[in-house]
Amino acid sequence: MNTANSSPIDGVDLAVVELQRQLCESIDRLSPERLHVLADFAAYLVNAESEAATQELLAIPGLLERVQQNQVTPKSSYVNWRNIRAHV
């Protein structure tokens, strides 16, 4: 992919927008059977990306333990974020 035309405008990469447009055009021309295959493949890709993100989080030392500790913390120990440094 040529990234020379991928200048971000309002936080959107023009190359990504173009890829999405091309994908939509291709989807419109697929048979129902091929559309089903594409849907399955897209679900696989989303799952793989999610799994990679999960593994990245699990690789952070002590993160899982901190989350588990926070889950058992009584709600009465929490402080409303609006009351913290409200005068600033």
C-alpha positions in Angstrom: 0.0 0.0 0.0 1.3 3.4 -0.9 1.4 5.6 2.3 2.2 8.8 0.4 -1.5 9.6 0.2 -2.2 8.8 3.8 -2.2 12.2 5.3 -4.5 12.4 8.3 -7.4 14.9 8.1 -9.4 15.3 11.3 -7.9 12.2 12.7 -8.9 10.0 9.7 -6.3 8.3 7.6 -7.3 8.8 3.9 -5.8 5.5 2.9 -8.0 3.7 5.4 -11.1 5.6 4.1 -10.2 4.5 0.6 -9.7 0.9 1.7 -13.1 0.9 3.4 -14.7 2.4 0.2 -13.1 -0.3 -1.9 -14.2 -3.0 0.5 -17.8 -1.8 0.4 -17.8 -1.9 -3.4 -16.4 -5.4 -3.4 -19.0 -6.6 -0.8 -21.8 -5.3 -3.0 -20.6 -7.6 -5.8 -20.2 -10.8 -3.8 -22.6 -13.8 -4.0 -24.4 -14.8 -0.8 -22.1 -17.8 -0.4 -18.9 -15.6 -0.7 -20.4 -13.0 1.6 -20.8 -15.7 4.2 -17.2 -16.7 3.8 -16.1 -13.0 4.1 -18.2 -12.6 7.3 -16.6 -15.6 8.9 -13.1 -14.3 7.9 -13.9 -10.9 9.3 -15.1 -12.4 12.6 -11.8 -14.4 12.7 -9.7 -11.3 12.2 -11.6 -9.3 14.8 -11.2 -12.2 17.3 -7.4 -12.5 16.5 -6.9 -8.8 17.0 -8.9 -8.9 20.3 -6.8 -11.9 21.5 -3.6 -10.0 20.7 -4.7 -7.1 22.7 -5.6 -9.4 25.6 -2.2 -11.0 25.5 -0.6 -7.6 25.5 -2.5 -6.6 28.6 -1.7 -9.9 30.4 2.0 -9.3 29.7 1.9 -6.2 32.0 3.5 -7.4 35.2 1.0 -7.4 38.1 -1.9 -6.1 36.1 -4.2 -9.1 36.7 -3.4 -9.1 40.4 -4.3 -5.4 40.6 -7.5 -5.9 38.8 -8.5 -8.8 41.0 -7.6 -6.7 44.1 -9.8 -3.8 42.9 -12.7 -6.2 42.3 -12.7 -7.2 46.0 -12.3 -3.6 47.3 -15.5 -2.5 49.1 -17.4 0.1 47.1 -17.4 2.3 50.3 -13.7 2.7 49.9 -14.1 4.4 46.5 -14.0 8.2 46.1 -16.1 10.0 43.6 -13.8 11.4 40.9 -15.8 14.6 40.8 -14.8 15.3 44.4 -11.1 14.9 43.8 -9.5 18.3 43.2 -12.8 19.8 42.4 -11.4 23.2 43.3 -8.7 23.1 40.6 
